Amino acid sequence: MSDDFYGPFDRDCFCDAFNGARKADYRSVFHQDRDRIMFSPAFRRLQAKTQVFQAGEYDFYRTRLTHSLEVSRIAESIAIWLRKANPEVQIDTQLLEAISLAHDIGHPPFGHAGERVLNDLMKDYGGFEGNAQTLRILTRTIYNRSRGRGGMSPSRALLDGVLKYKRLYRDRGGDSNHFIYDDQEEILTFCFGEGDLAKKLNSPNVNAFQSLECQIMDLADDVAYSCFDIVDGVKARFLSLDKLQAWREGKGADLDALQQKHLDELIDMIKKNKLQPLMNGVIGDLIQSASVKLEENFMTSRTHRHGYRLQREETAQARIRLHKTLCRQLVFGSSALQQIEFKGGQILRKLAQVLFENYLGTTSRPVVLIPGEVHGMVCETGDVVARARLLCDYLSGMTDAYALRNYKRLFDPDYGSISELI
């Protein structure tokens, strides 16, 4: 791996009261980044967080953990493919793996339903967004030390690669997502030397400004869930040959020529009972549809990471759009999954409402409804916004099963009865 593509600016690590300076190590900075993420509790919890199907629904489903592992492998393949045509683009695969493994660690239990619930409950306290929570975990809460929670001192290249969204909560306008928290402006300043990116870029579309590694991770994410969600949907019988053919005759009439072609190919794969192996070939084609072109912006003099724009072939984009549409309408839009998603959201909402009322809505001594360490931190925090954020950290860190157990313990009279303690 050439050192020419990355310099001291890329390897510099974020340090503040929560993130100490790194000690010299036999591993590279990016190798350390990868290891610190992979061996963290936040990463392990992804094994029990919803991807499409809630944990425990099926024995073959993908979870947030397996999805993150698949994204990391696809991202590495994209980097290797790009290097063939552009030998100078020496992307560090350990850095790319760290970014890919970290990209979903901020997601709460019960998938997007959980994210919407927490964002709604946090609207007066700075909002909630999965990407923003990922940044918070990396820089504030990934370690539980004797002196309190702390960050992992992430490298600038890692933070920039994970930073898919750069718009602050206060600048979100009427949008309900795709932002980071207002107090994370310091991360923007660390990554870019500037907190007001809209002014620096002379454009309000700051979320489109991404490092090359972030763009690769984003493409790998699109490829992984658009293809593997189709496979899981067919295995779970949410997608069948009859349903696809009926959909083709109805809503499929609005597809463009490329998407019609890809739909016919998908139907043919299922007819031949070869969806899994043939979808692997599709993923290979999507990887090889990527290319890069040179780009100039205010960061190109500091780092090669912002000197390239990832290009996606239209035929590949058409396939990804088709797969996303099919999953949205026939899998996620099915009554069975909608009911399960709704139930998960209600469980998390009721849990959160009780905790918010207990810890934010009373002047008396709160009941100990959360683990003692978290209870102590919340009670010792005077600022109500900071208290709410600590409660949100606790709620978003739950796995699906842990949230359900807590719900039963608080609301189910037959669960955790006092008689069982005698």
C-alpha positions in Angstrom: 0.0 0.0 0.0 1.5 3.3 -1.1 1.8 6.1 1.5 1.4 8.7 -1.2 -2.4 8.6 -1.2 -2.6 9.4 2.5 -0.7 12.0 4.5 -0.4 13.2 8.1 -3.6 15.3 7.5 -5.6 12.1 6.8 -4.1 10.1 9.7 -4.4 12.9 12.3 -6.8 11.8 15.1 -9.6 13.6 16.8 -8.6 14.6 20.3 -10.6 16.4 23.0 -11.8 15.9 26.6 -13.5 12.6 25.4 -10.7 11.4 23.1 -7.1 11.0 24.3 -4.0 11.1 22.1 -3.1 7.7 20.6 0.0 5.9 21.7 2.5 4.6 19.1 1.5 1.2 17.9 2.8 -1.5 15.5 -0.4 -1.1 13.5 -1.2 1.7 11.2 -3.7 4.4 12.3 -6.4 2.9 10.0 -5.7 -0.6 11.2 -6.3 0.7 14.7 -9.5 2.4 13.6 -10.8 -0.9 12.1 -9.9 -2.9 15.2 -11.4 -0.4 17.7 -14.7 -0.6 15.8 -14.8 -4.3 15.2 -14.1 -5.2 18.9 -16.5 -2.7 20.4 -19.9 -3.5 22.1 -21.6 -1.1 19.8 -20.6 -3.2 16.8 -21.5 -6.5 18.4 -25.0 -5.2 19.2 -25.7 -5.0 15.5 -26.2 -8.8 15.4 -29.5 -8.3 17.2 -30.8 -5.2 15.4 -33.3 -5.2 12.6 -32.1 -5.0 9.0 -35.3 -6.0 7.1 -36.8 -8.7 9.4 -36.7 -8.3 13.2 -34.2 -10.4 15.0 -35.5 -13.9 15.5 -38.1 -13.8 12.8 -36.2 -16.2 10.4 -33.1 -18.3 10.6 -31.5 -17.0 7.4 -32.2 -13.3 7.7 -29.6 -10.6 7.5 -29.1 -8.4 10.5 -27.4 -5.0 10.8 -24.2 -7.0 11.6 -24.2 -9.3 8.6 -25.2 -6.3 6.4 -22.3 -4.3 7.7 -19.9 -7.2 7.0 -21.2 -7.5 3.5 -20.9 -3.8 2.9 -17.3 -3.9 3.9 -16.5 -6.8 1.5 -18.3 -5.1 -1.4 -16.5 -1.8 -0.6 -13.1 -3.5 -0.7 -14.0 -5.1 -4.1 -15.0 -1.7 -5.5 -11.6 -0.2 -4.3 -9.7 -3.1 -5.9 -11.7 -2.6 -9.1 -11.0 1.1 -9.2 -7.3 0.6 -8.7 -7.1 -1.5 -11.9 -8.1 1.4 -14.1 -6.5 4.1 -11.9 -3.4 2.7 -10.2 -2.8 6.0 -8.5 -6.0 5.6 -6.5 -4.5 3.6 -3.6 -7.4 3.4 -1.3 -6.5 1.9 2.1 -8.7 -1.1 2.5 -8.4 -1.2 6.3 -9.7 2.4 6.4 -12.5 1.4 4.0 -13.3 -1.6 6.1 -13.5 0.6 9.3 -15.8 3.0 7.6 -18.1 0.2 6.3 -18.2 -1.6 9.7 -19.0 1.7 11.5 -21.6 3.1 9.1 -24.7 1.6 10.9 -23.6 1.4 14.5 -25.7 4.4 15.4 -29.0 2.8 14.2 -31.5 2.1 17.0 -33.6 -1.1 17.6 -36.5 -1.9 15.2 -34.9 -0.3 12.1 -36.3 2.9 10.6 -39.4 2.7 12.8 -37.1 3.1 15.8 -35.2 5.9 14.2 -38.5 7.8 13.4 -39.7 7.4 17.0 -36.5 8.6 18.6 -36.3 11.6 16.2 -39.9 12.6 17.1 -39.3 12.3 20.9 -36.0 14.2 20.6 -37.4 17.1 18.4 -37.0 19.6 21.3 -33.6 18.2 22.3 -31.6 18.2 19.0 -33.3 15.3 17.1 -32.1 11.8 16.4 -30.4 10.5 13.2 -28.6 7.2 12.7 -25.6 8.8 11.0 -25.3 11.5 13.7 -25.5 8.8 16.4 -22.7 6.9 14.7 -20.5 10.0 15.0 -21.5 10.4 18.6 -20.6 6.8 19.4 -17.2 7.1 17.7 -16.3 10.4 19.4 -18.2 10.2 22.7 -19.6 6.9 23.9 -17.9 3.8 22.4 -15.8 3.2 25.5 -17.0 2.8 29.0 -14.1 3.8 31.3 -13.9 4.3 35.0 -14.0 8.1 34.6 -17.0 7.9 32.2 -17.8 7.4 28.6 -15.3 8.2 25.9 -14.6 8.2 22.2 -12.0 6.1 20.2 -9.9 9.1 19.0 -10.9 8.3 15.4 -8.7 9.4 12.5 -9.8 12.3 10.3 -10.1 10.0 7.3 -12.4 7.7 9.3 -14.7 10.5 10.5 -14.9 12.0 7.0 -15.7 8.6 5.5 -18.5 7.9 8.0 -19.8 11.5 7.7 -22.4 10.8 5.0 -24.5 13.8 6.1 -23.0 17.1 7.0 -26.1 19.3 7.4 -26.6 20.4 11.1 -30.0 19.8 12.8 -30.7 23.6 13.0 -30.2 23.8 9.2 -32.4 20.9 8.2 -35.4 23.1 7.1 -38.5 21.0 6.8 -36.6 17.7 6.4 -37.0 15.1 9.1 -33.7 13.3 8.5 -30.2 13.4 6.9 -28.6 15.7 9.5 -26.0 15.6 12.2 -26.4 17.1 15.7 -25.7 20.8 16.2 -22.9 20.1 18.8 -21.1 18.0 16.1 -20.1 21.2 14.2 -16.7 20.7 15.8 -16.4 17.5 13.8 -17.0 19.4 10.6 -14.4 21.9 11.7 -11.9 19.1 12.4 -12.5 17.3 9.1 -12.6 20.4 6.8 -11.3 23.3 8.8 -14.7 24.9 8.5 -18.0 24.4 10.2 -20.1 26.3 7.7 -19.7 24.0 4.7 -22.6 25.7 2.8 -20.6 28.9 2.7 -17.4 27.1 1.8 -19.0 25.2 -1.0 -21.2 28.0 -2.0 -24.1 25.5 -2.0 -26.7 24.4 0.5 -26.3 20.8 -0.7 -23.6 19.9 1.8 -24.6 16.3 2.0 -23.4 15.7 -1.5 -19.9 16.6 -0.5 -18.2 13.3 0.3 -14.8 11.8 0.4 -14.0 9.1 -2.0 -14.1 6.4 0.7 -17.6 7.7 1.8 -18.8 7.5 -1.8 -17.5 3.9 -2.1 -19.2 2.9 1.2 -22.4 4.5 0.1 -22.4 2.6 -3.2 -21.5 -0.7 -1.4 -24.4 0.0 1.0 -26.8 0.5 -2.0 -25.5 -2.7 -3.7 -25.8 -4.8 -0.5 -29.3 -3.9 0.6 -30.8 -3.5 -2.9 -29.6 -7.0 -3.9 -29.6 -9.0 -0.7 -33.0 -7.6 0.5 -34.4 -9.1 -2.8 -32.8 -12.5 -1.9 -34.1 -12.4 1.6 -37.5 -11.2 0.4 -37.8 -14.2 -1.9 -36.7 -16.7 0.7 -39.2 -15.3 3.2 -41.9 -15.5 0.4 -42.7 -11.8 0.4 -41.5 -11.8 -3.2 -42.8 -14.6 -5.4 -42.9 -15.2 -9.1 -46.7 -14.6 -9.2 -46.3 -11.3 -7.2 -43.6 -10.0 -9.4 -45.4 -10.8 -12.6 -48.6 -9.2 -11.3 -46.6 -6.1 -10.3 -45.0 -6.0 -13.7 -48.4 -5.9 -15.4 -49.6 -3.1 -13.1 -47.1 -0.7 -11.6 -44.2 -2.1 -13.7 -45.7 -0.3 -16.7 -44.2 2.9 -15.4 -40.6 1.6 -15.5 -38.1 2.8 -18.0 -36.6 0.5 -20.6 -33.6 -0.4 -18.5 -35.6 -1.2 -15.5 -38.0 -3.3 -17.6 -35.0 -5.3 -18.8 -33.7 -5.8 -15.3 -37.1 -6.9 -14.0 -37.4 -9.5 -16.8 -33.9 -10.8 -15.8 -35.0 -11.0 -12.1 -38.1 -12.9 -13.0 -36.1 -15.3 -15.1 -33.6 -15.9 -12.2 -36.5 -16.9 -10.0 -38.0 -19.1 -12.7 -34.7 -21.0 -13.0 -34.5 -21.3 -9.2 -31.0 -19.7 -9.4 -31.6 -16.3 -7.7 -28.8 -16.6 -5.1 -25.9 -17.5 -7.5 -27.1 -15.3 -10.3 -27.6 -12.3 -7.9 -23.9 -12.8 -6.9 -23.1 -12.2 -10.5 -25.3 -9.1 -10.6 -23.3 -7.7 -7.6 -20.1 -8.3 -9.5 -21.5 -6.3 -12.4 -22.6 -3.5 -10.1 -19.1 -3.3 -8.6 -17.5 -3.1 -12.0 -19.9 -0.4 -13.1 -18.0 2.1 -10.9 -15.3 4.5 -12.1 -13.7 7.7 -10.9 -13.0 11.1 -12.3 -10.9 14.0 -11.0 -12.5 16.7 -9.1 -11.4 20.1 -7.8 -12.7 21.6 -4.5 -11.4 23.4 -1.5 -10.1 20.1 0.0 -8.1 18.8 -2.9 -4.9 20.7 -1.8 -5.0 18.9 1.6 -6.0 15.4 0.7 -6.4 13.0 -2.3 -9.6 11.7 -0.6 -11.5 14.7 -2.0 -9.9 14.7 -5.4 -12.1 12.1 -7.0 -15.8 11.8 -7.8 -17.2 8.2 -8.0 -19.2 7.6 -11.2 -22.0 5.1 -11.5 -23.2 3.7 -14.8 -26.8 4.4 -15.6 -27.6 0.7 -16.3 -26.4 -0.1 -12.8 -28.3 2.7 -11.2 -31.4 1.5 -13.0 -31.1 -1.9 -11.5 -30.5 -0.5 -8.0 -33.6 1.7 -8.3 -35.7 -1.2 -9.5 -34.6 -3.4 -6.6 -35.2 -0.6 -4.1 -38.7 0.0 -5.5 -39.6 -3.7 -5.4 -38.4 -4.0 -1.7 -40.2 -0.9 -0.7 -43.5 -1.8 -2.3 -43.6 -5.6 -2.0 -41.5 -6.4 1.1 -41.4 -3.4 3.4 -44.9 -2.3 2.2 -46.5 -5.7 3.0 -49.0 -5.7 5.9 -47.0 -8.4 7.8 -43.8 -6.3 7.9 -45.7 -3.0 8.4 -47.4 -4.5 11.5 -44.2 -5.8 12.9 -42.5 -2.5 12.3 -45.4 -0.6 13.9 -45.3 -2.8 16.9 -41.5 -2.3 17.3 -42.0 1.5 17.1 -44.7 1.4 19.7 -42.6 -0.6 22.1 -39.7 1.8 21.8 -42.0 4.9 22.0 -43.7 3.7 25.2 -40.3 2.8 26.7 -38.9 6.2 25.8 -42.0 8.1 27.0 -41.7 6.5 30.5 -38.0 7.2 30.7 -38.4 10.8 29.6 -41.2 11.4 32.0 -39.3 9.9 34.9 -36.0 11.6 34.2 -37.0 14.9 32.5 -40.6 15.6 33.6 -40.3 15.4 37.4 -38.5 17.5 40.0 -38.6 14.7 42.5 -36.1 11.9 42.8 -36.4 9.7 39.7 -37.2 6.0 40.0 -34.2 3.8 39.0 -35.6 2.5 35.7 -32.3 2.2 33.8 -28.9 0.6 34.7 -27.3 2.2 37.8 -24.4 3.7 35.8 -26.6 5.3 33.3 -29.1 6.4 36.0 -26.2 8.1 37.8 -25.0 9.9 34.7 -28.4 11.2 33.9 -29.2 12.4 37.5 -25.8 14.1 37.7 -26.4 16.1 34.5 -28.1 19.4 35.2 -28.9 20.4 31.6 -32.1 18.9 30.4 -31.0 18.7 26.7 -27.9 16.8 27.8 -30.1 14.5 30.0 -32.3 13.8 27.1 -29.3 12.9 24.9 -28.0 10.4 27.5 -31.4 8.7 27.6 -31.5 8.7 23.8 -28.0 7.1 23.8 -29.3 4.3 26.1 -32.5 3.7 24.0 -30.7 3.7 20.7 -28.1 1.3 21.9 -30.7 -1.3 22.8 -31.0 -4.4 20.7 -34.5 -5.5 19.6 -34.6 -8.2 22.2 -33.3 -6.0 25.0 -35.9 -3.4 24.2 -38.6 -6.0 24.3 -37.4 -7.4 27.6 -37.4 -3.9 29.2 -40.9 -3.3 27.8 -42.2 -6.5 29.3 -40.5 -5.8 32.6 -42.2 -2.4 32.9 -45.6 -3.1 31.4 -46.4 -6.8 31.5 -47.8 -7.8 34.9 -46.8 -11.5 34.4 -43.2 -10.7 33.4 -40.6 -10.3 36.1 -43.1 -10.7 38.9 -41.9 -9.8 42.3 -42.7 -13.4 43.4 -39.9 -14.6 41.2 -37.4 -12.7 43.3 -38.5 -14.4 46.6 
